[in-house]
Amino acid sequence: MQEINEEELADIKSALKALLVKDLSLEDITPDDIKDDEILFGEGLGLDSLDAVEIVVILQRNFGLDVKDIENRKDVFHSIDTLAKYVYEKRKD
């Protein structure tokens, strides 16, 4: 198992938060308002299925990830933590 570069992971988390706020037009929320472990959908940040589609586009456009690779992977979309770890691992592949 590869060792995780915490600084690089933190950079990915920051980028993801900024992209979510900007690309999902989250009003009255700043990237700093989003906790790393906050649930993104439902009772958490309140995102919905349309936002999930946009997140897939964000990952593809900004991180070069293959969209097909994350279909049916609800666990990846749980929080910023899980999204960032997924991006980190896939960028290292």
C-alpha positions, -999 to +999 in steps of 0.1 A: +000+000+000+013+034-009+021+061+016-002+091+015+013+125+010-009+145+035+001+179+020-010+167-015-042+153-001-049+186+017-044+204-016-069+181-033-094+187-006-091+225-009-094+223-046-125+201-044-142+225-019-135+255-041-148+237-072-180+225-055-188+260-042-181+275-076-195+249-100-225+239-080-233+276-072-236+269-035-250+302-021-240+314+013-213+287+016-175+292+013-150+264+008-139+270+045-175+262+056-173+226+042-159+202+067-137+174+053-159+147+069-193+164+063-218+142+044-223+158+010-258+146+002-291+147+021-289+160+057-253+170+053-244+197+027-277+190+010-265+181-024-288+160-047-285+136-077-280+164-102-251+177-081-237+142-082-236+143-120-219+177-118-193+163-094-185+136-119-179+163-145-158+183-121-136+152-114-133+145-151-126+181-162-103+191-133-085+159-123-086+139-156-105+110-140-124+085-161-161+089-155-169+052-161-146+043-133-167+059-106-202+049-117-221+031-090-196+042-064-217+059-037-189+055-012-167+079-032-193+107-029-198+104+009-176+134+019-147+156+008-124+131+026-136+102+004-136+122-028-101+135-021-088+100-013-103+087-045-088+115-066-054+110-049-054+073-055-065+075-091-039+102-099-012+079-086-024+050-108 
